[in-house]
Amino acid sequence: MAEHKHSASQQGHLPHSPGIERLVLGGMLSNTAYFNIGTDLLKTEDFYLPQHQIIFAAMQTLTKQNSLIDLHLVAEQLKTQKKLDNAGGVAYLLNLSALAVGSILIREYAQTLQKKTILRKMIAEAQRTENQAFEEPADVLEALDTTQENFFRIGQGLQTGHLQTLEQILAGNNSLKGSLVKQIEKAKDDFQIQGGQPQIQGILSHFTKLDQLLLGLQPSNLMILAARPSMGKTALALNIAENICFLENKPVGMFSLEMSADQLIRRVISFQSEIPAQKISQGAISDDEFHTILSTIDRIREKPFIIDDHSGLRITDLRARARRMKEIFNIQVLIIDYLQLLGGPLSHRAQESRQVEISEISRMLKNLAKELDIPIVCLAQLSRKVEERAGHRPIMSDLRESGSLEQDSDVVMFLFREEYYNITDENKGKAELIIAKNRHGKTGSVELYFDGEIGGFRDLVRNSPGPPEDFSPAQEDAWGALKS
């Protein structure tokens, strides 16, 4: 069967449409609007016939030279390149121009060519996978992960190893935001409109100071949120997820390797309803509180929060599942709880130390963030060295088992609550989120208020005359202690 497929490919039976290729090129030769649509949507590889690839490439060359496009200029360019005969000659170009009549469906034609390209890539990847499978690779799961990654890239219209010149990057050829100059100009105008305050460009976490420091959660960033056990890192990650999902209405994915989905949702309900989780678990709630819980459930029921609570995942399993989340739900943020519970690639487990394994995991997570073009917030445990240090404040070297976490991540955050070690009236409810690394911006510290009863964090605004309006009586008492 494999031999039959290969022979069919060699005979030119791969999916393509010579007629539509001619219509598109003809339209581009005779109409500037058609030409702009074609160059926006298509690449040279979208034309299957070699002579059509040559003609389209000549058009691209003229565009780079800021030249207009018409039949005669394209013919001259091909003549200069000594490719006019290979392109079919002037007579073929004339025939293409004649086909331009009725090419008002140029966008649909271009999209058809894109689909043919995807089919050809699928066939090529299937043949590569078939050959690899017959060779029986040592690590079958890793081979499967590679295949899934390649098919995902095909589906997302991405190209492995896509090369761009400086001119193409500055022109914004692959950006929906336009040229780099236009992006900078827009940022300048927005900055002035905001009264000298930087514009939040990423996804809002709705923690004010955190959003100011990071300018929101940025696409393709790997963000490490680390703390010692019981500091509340899962609660903070959940709060960020809730804010993005419930307030911004953006799909959020979460891998919970320690807690079940049911446990997580109980925490969400507690925080959203402001009813202590312990009371909910015990059933020690009034009728009014029960109705509040029902109202909360109705409010969040259809929100796009996707949870995968499979335990014992390896990084290759997680990557495949994350791609699936992206394909089905178009998640905008991914949260992983937590790093040390992830297994490394099977090929490393038997021979390498855990430190090497963690290094490989962090590298693959960073690649996944770039591949999916979303921020990934990955929780991590800090080493016990924190407990031995006076003051117990975490530092970079406390990241357990691997310095590569610091190297691969774009943002490193440490969650610290002094009350965990020594509770006083002054530090009750006080939490600090330390931004120890921010590759694209400022570092600093974010003050938060932690309510242990409902397992949640909020902004701590010291200069306000009173607690936020949505604080419960218990939170107001803690607020008063902090303000005094």
C-alpha positions in Angstrom: 0.0 0.0 0.0 2.8 2.4 0.9 4.5 1.7 -2.5 1.2 2.5 -4.3 1.0 5.9 -2.5 4.5 6.9 -3.3 4.1 6.0 -7.0 0.9 8.0 -7.1 2.8 11.0 -5.7 5.6 10.6 -8.3 3.0 10.6 -11.1 1.6 14.0 -10.0 -1.5 12.7 -8.4 -1.2 14.9 -5.3 -4.1 17.2 -4.7 -3.9 20.3 -6.8 -6.1 22.4 -9.2 -4.3 23.7 -12.3 -7.4 25.6 -13.4 -7.8 27.5 -10.2 -4.0 28.2 -10.1 -4.4 29.8 -13.6 -7.4 31.8 -12.5 -5.6 33.2 -9.5 -2.5 34.1 -11.4 -4.5 35.6 -14.2 -6.5 37.8 -11.7 -3.3 38.9 -10.0 -1.7 39.9 -13.4 -4.7 42.1 -14.4 -6.1 43.5 -11.2 -4.3 45.3 -8.3 -7.0 44.4 -5.8 -6.8 40.7 -6.8 -3.0 40.9 -6.6 -3.1 42.2 -3.0 -5.5 39.5 -1.9 -3.3 36.8 -3.5 -0.1 38.0 -1.9 -1.8 38.3 1.5 -3.1 34.7 1.4 -0.7 32.7 -0.7 2.8 31.4 -0.6 4.9 29.9 -3.5 4.2 26.4 -2.2 0.5 26.9 -2.6 1.0 26.6 -6.4 1.6 23.0 -7.4 2.8 23.4 -11.0 6.4 24.5 -11.3 5.7 27.1 -13.9 3.1 28.7 -11.7 5.5 28.8 -8.8 8.0 30.6 -11.0 5.4 33.2 -12.0 4.2 33.8 -8.5 7.8 34.1 -7.2 8.6 36.7 -9.9 5.6 38.7 -8.7 6.9 38.6 -5.1 10.3 39.8 -6.3 8.7 42.8 -8.0 6.7 43.6 -4.9 9.9 43.7 -2.8 11.3 46.2 -5.4 8.2 48.3 -4.8 7.3 47.8 -8.4 3.8 47.7 -9.9 2.5 44.4 -11.3 1.3 43.8 -14.8 1.8 41.3 -17.6 4.7 43.2 -19.2 6.6 43.8 -16.0 6.3 40.2 -14.9 7.5 39.1 -18.3 10.5 41.4 -18.1 11.3 40.1 -14.6 11.2 36.5 -15.8 13.3 37.4 -18.8 15.9 39.0 -16.4 15.9 35.8 -14.3 16.2 33.7 -17.4 13.0 31.9 -16.4 10.6 33.1 -19.0 10.7 29.9 -21.1 10.3 27.8 -17.9 7.2 29.8 -17.1 5.6 29.1 -20.4 6.7 32.2 -22.3 4.8 35.4 -23.1 2.0 33.5 -24.8 1.2 31.6 -21.6 1.2 34.9 -19.6 -1.2 36.3 -22.2 -3.5 33.3 -21.8 -3.5 33.7 -18.0 -4.5 37.4 -18.3 -7.4 36.4 -20.6 -8.7 34.1 -17.8 -8.9 37.0 -15.4 -12.5 37.7 -16.6 -14.9 36.5 -13.9 -12.2 36.2 -11.2 -14.3 38.0 -8.6 -14.0 34.9 -6.4 -10.2 35.4 -6.1 -10.3 35.0 -2.3 -12.3 31.7 -2.5 -9.9 30.5 -5.2 -6.9 31.4 -3.0 -8.4 29.5 0.0 -9.0 26.5 -2.2 -5.3 26.5 -3.1 -4.4 26.7 0.6 -6.5 23.6 1.3 -4.8 21.7 -1.5 -1.4 22.6 0.1 -2.7 21.3 3.5 -3.7 18.0 1.9 -0.3 17.6 0.2 1.4 18.3 3.6 -0.9 15.7 5.2 0.0 13.1 2.7 3.7 13.9 3.1 3.5 13.6 6.9 1.4 10.4 6.6 4.1 8.9 4.4 6.9 10.0 6.8 4.9 8.5 9.7 4.3 5.3 7.8 8.0 4.9 7.0 8.9 5.6 10.6 6.4 3.1 12.0 7.7 0.3 9.7 11.2 1.1 11.1 9.8 0.5 14.7 11.4 3.4 16.6 12.7 2.7 20.1 10.5 5.3 21.7 7.0 4.8 20.2 5.4 7.5 22.3 8.0 10.1 21.4 7.5 9.2 17.7 3.7 9.6 18.2 4.2 13.0 19.9 6.3 14.2 16.9 3.6 13.1 14.5 0.9 14.9 16.5 3.1 18.0 16.7 3.6 18.0 12.9 -0.1 17.5 12.1 -0.9 20.3 14.6 1.4 22.6 12.8 -0.2 21.8 9.5 -3.6 22.5 11.0 -2.5 25.8 12.4 -0.9 26.9 9.2 2.5 26.9 10.8 5.8 26.0 9.2 8.6 24.3 11.1 11.7 26.4 10.7 10.0 29.3 8.9 12.6 31.8 7.9 12.0 35.5 7.6 14.3 38.3 6.4 14.7 41.5 8.5 12.7 43.2 5.7 9.8 40.8 6.0 9.7 41.1 9.8 9.7 44.9 9.7 7.0 44.8 7.0 4.9 42.6 9.3 4.3 40.0 6.6 3.2 37.4 9.2 1.5 39.8 11.7 -2.2 40.8 11.8 -1.0 44.1 13.4 0.7 45.5 10.3 4.3 46.7 10.0 6.5 47.2 13.0 6.6 50.9 12.5 2.8 51.0 12.6 2.8 48.9 15.8 5.3 51.3 17.5 3.3 54.3 16.4 0.1 52.8 17.8 1.8 52.0 21.1 3.0 55.7 21.2 -0.5 57.0 20.6 -2.1 54.6 23.1 0.5 55.6 25.7 -0.4 59.3 25.2 -4.1 58.5 25.4 -3.6 56.6 28.6 -2.0 59.7 30.2 1.5 58.3 30.2 0.6 54.9 31.5 1.7 51.8 29.5 -1.1 50.0 27.8 -1.9 46.4 28.9 -1.2 44.4 25.8 -1.6 40.8 27.1 -4.5 39.0 28.9 -5.6 40.7 32.1 -5.2 38.7 35.3 -7.3 41.4 37.1 -4.5 41.7 39.7 -3.8 45.4 39.2 -0.1 45.6 40.1 0.7 42.3 38.4 -0.9 43.5 35.1 1.1 46.7 35.3 4.4 44.9 35.8 3.8 42.3 33.1 1.5 44.4 30.8 -0.8 41.4 31.0 -0.1 37.7 30.4 1.8 37.7 27.1 1.4 35.2 24.3 4.1 32.5 24.0 5.5 33.3 27.5 6.4 30.5 29.9 5.6 31.8 33.4 6.7 29.9 36.5 4.7 30.5 39.7 6.7 28.9 42.5 6.3 28.6 46.3 6.7 26.2 49.2 3.8 23.9 50.0 0.7 25.5 51.6 1.6 29.0 50.4 -1.5 29.1 48.2 0.0 28.8 44.7 -2.9 26.6 43.4 -5.4 29.1 44.8 -3.6 32.0 43.1 -3.4 30.1 39.8 -7.1 29.3 40.1 -7.9 32.9 40.9 -6.0 34.0 37.8 -7.8 31.4 35.7 -11.2 32.5 37.1 -10.6 36.1 36.3 -9.5 35.4 32.8 -12.4 33.0 32.2 -15.2 34.6 34.1 -14.4 38.3 33.7 -12.6 38.3 30.3 -14.6 35.4 28.9 -11.5 33.8 27.4 -11.1 30.0 27.4 -8.7 28.7 30.0 -7.1 25.2 30.1 -5.8 23.7 33.3 -3.8 20.5 33.9 -4.3 19.4 37.6 -1.9 16.6 38.3 -2.5 16.6 42.1 -6.2 17.6 42.7 -9.3 16.2 41.0 -11.5 18.4 38.9 -14.2 18.1 41.5 -11.9 19.4 44.2 -10.9 22.3 42.0 -14.4 23.3 41.1 -15.4 23.2 44.8 -12.6 25.7 45.4 -13.9 27.9 42.5 -17.4 27.8 43.9 -16.2 28.7 47.4 -14.2 31.7 46.1 -16.9 32.9 43.7 -19.7 32.6 46.3 -17.5 33.8 49.2 -18.7 30.9 51.3 -15.9 29.0 53.1 -15.1 25.7 51.4 -15.2 23.8 54.8 -18.8 24.9 55.3 -19.8 23.8 51.9 -18.1 20.4 52.4 -19.7 19.8 55.7 -23.1 21.0 54.5 -23.1 23.6 57.3 -24.8 26.3 55.2 -28.0 28.2 55.5 -30.8 28.3 52.9 -29.6 31.7 51.7 -26.0 30.4 51.3 -27.3 27.4 49.4 -29.2 29.7 47.0 -26.0 31.8 46.6 -24.1 28.6 45.7 -26.8 27.7 43.2 -26.7 31.2 41.7 -22.9 31.0 41.5 -23.1 27.6 39.7 -25.6 29.0 37.2 -23.3 32.0 36.5 -20.2 30.0 35.8 -21.8 26.8 34.3 -21.2 27.7 30.7 -17.9 29.5 31.1 -15.0 28.1 29.0 -12.9 26.6 31.8 -11.4 23.2 30.7 -9.8 20.9 33.3 -7.7 17.8 32.7 -7.1 16.0 36.0 -5.2 13.0 34.7 -2.4 12.2 37.1 1.0 10.7 36.2 1.2 12.5 32.9 4.5 12.7 31.0 5.4 15.9 29.2 4.8 14.3 25.8 1.3 13.3 27.0 0.6 16.8 28.2 1.7 18.4 25.0 -0.6 16.2 23.0 -3.5 17.0 25.3 -2.7 20.7 25.3 -2.8 20.8 21.5 -6.2 19.1 21.6 -7.4 21.7 24.0 -6.3 24.4 21.7 -7.9 22.8 18.6 -11.3 22.1 20.3 -11.7 25.0 22.7 -9.1 27.6 21.4 -7.7 28.1 25.0 -6.0 31.5 25.5 -4.1 30.5 28.7 -2.8 27.2 30.0 -2.1 26.5 33.7 -0.2 23.4 34.9 -0.3 22.3 38.5 2.5 21.4 39.0 5.9 20.9 37.3 7.4 18.3 39.7 4.5 15.9 39.1 5.2 15.8 35.4 7.3 12.9 34.0 9.9 13.5 31.4 10.2 11.9 27.9 10.3 8.2 28.2 13.7 8.1 26.5 15.2 10.1 29.5 13.6 8.4 32.4 15.8 5.4 32.7 19.1 6.9 32.0 19.2 10.5 33.2 19.0 12.3 36.5 15.8 14.1 37.6 17.6 17.4 37.1 18.2 16.6 33.4 14.6 15.4 33.1 13.3 18.7 34.6 15.5 20.6 32.2 13.9 18.7 29.2 10.4 19.4 30.6 11.0 23.1 31.0 12.5 23.3 27.4 9.5 21.5 26.0 7.0 23.7 27.9 8.6 26.8 26.5 8.4 25.3 23.0 4.7 24.5 23.6 4.0 28.1 24.7 5.5 29.3 21.4 3.8 26.7 19.3 0.3 27.4 20.8 1.1 31.1 21.0 -0.5 31.4 24.5 0.9 32.1 28.0 1.6 29.0 30.0 1.5 29.4 33.8 3.4 26.5 35.3 3.4 26.0 39.1 6.5 24.7 40.8 7.7 23.6 44.3 10.6 25.4 45.9 13.3 23.5 47.7 13.6 23.2 51.4 16.5 25.7 51.5 13.8 28.4 52.0 13.0 27.0 55.4 16.6 27.2 56.5 17.0 30.9 55.5 16.3 33.7 57.9 13.2 35.5 56.8 12.3 32.6 54.5 12.0 34.8 51.4 12.5 32.7 48.2 15.2 33.4 45.7 16.1 32.0 42.2 18.3 29.3 43.5 15.4 27.8 45.4 13.8 26.5 42.2 14.0 22.8 42.8 16.1 20.4 40.7 17.0 22.6 37.8 18.5 26.0 36.9 17.0 25.5 33.4 13.7 26.7 34.8 15.2 30.2 35.2 16.8 30.0 31.8 13.7 28.8 29.8 11.1 30.9 31.5 10.1 34.4 30.5 8.6 35.2 34.0 9.4 33.7 37.4 7.1 34.6 40.3 7.5 33.6 43.9 4.5 33.5 46.3 5.3 34.3 49.9 3.1 34.6 53.0 5.0 35.6 56.1 2.1 34.6 58.3 2.7 31.0 57.3 5.9 31.1 59.5 4.9 33.6 62.1 1.4 35.0 62.2 0.9 38.4 63.8 -1.8 41.1 63.6 0.4 43.0 61.3 0.9 40.3 58.7 -2.4 38.5 59.0 -3.8 37.9 55.5 -0.8 39.6 53.9 0.7 37.9 50.8 3.4 39.0 48.4 4.0 37.9 44.8 7.6 38.5 44.0 8.3 39.0 40.2 11.9 37.8 40.3 12.3 37.6 36.5 10.5 39.4 33.7 12.3 38.9 30.4 10.3 41.6 28.7 9.7 44.2 31.4 10.1 45.2 35.0 10.5 43.1 38.1 9.0 44.0 41.5 6.6 43.0 44.2 2.8 42.7 44.2 1.0 43.0 47.5 -2.1 40.7 47.8 -4.7 39.9 50.4 -5.2 36.2 51.1 -8.5 34.8 52.6 -7.8 31.3 53.7 -11.4 30.5 54.4 -12.4 30.8 50.8 -9.0 30.0 49.4 -8.5 33.2 47.4 -6.4 36.2 46.7 -7.3 39.8 46.0 -5.4 43.1 45.4 -4.2 44.8 48.6 -4.7 48.5 48.3 -3.2 50.1 51.4 -4.1 53.7 50.7 -7.8 53.2 50.2 -10.1 54.5 53.1 -11.7 51.1 53.6 -11.8 47.5 52.3 -13.1 46.7 48.8 -16.9 46.7 48.7 -17.1 43.0 47.9 -15.2 42.0 51.0 -16.9 39.7 53.5 -17.1 40.6 57.2 -14.2 38.2 57.9 -12.1 39.9 55.2 -12.9 43.3 56.6 -11.6 42.3 60.0 -8.4 41.1 58.5 -8.2 44.3 56.4 -8.5 46.4 59.5 -5.6 44.5 61.1 -3.5 45.2 58.1 -4.4 48.9 58.0 -3.7 49.5 61.7 
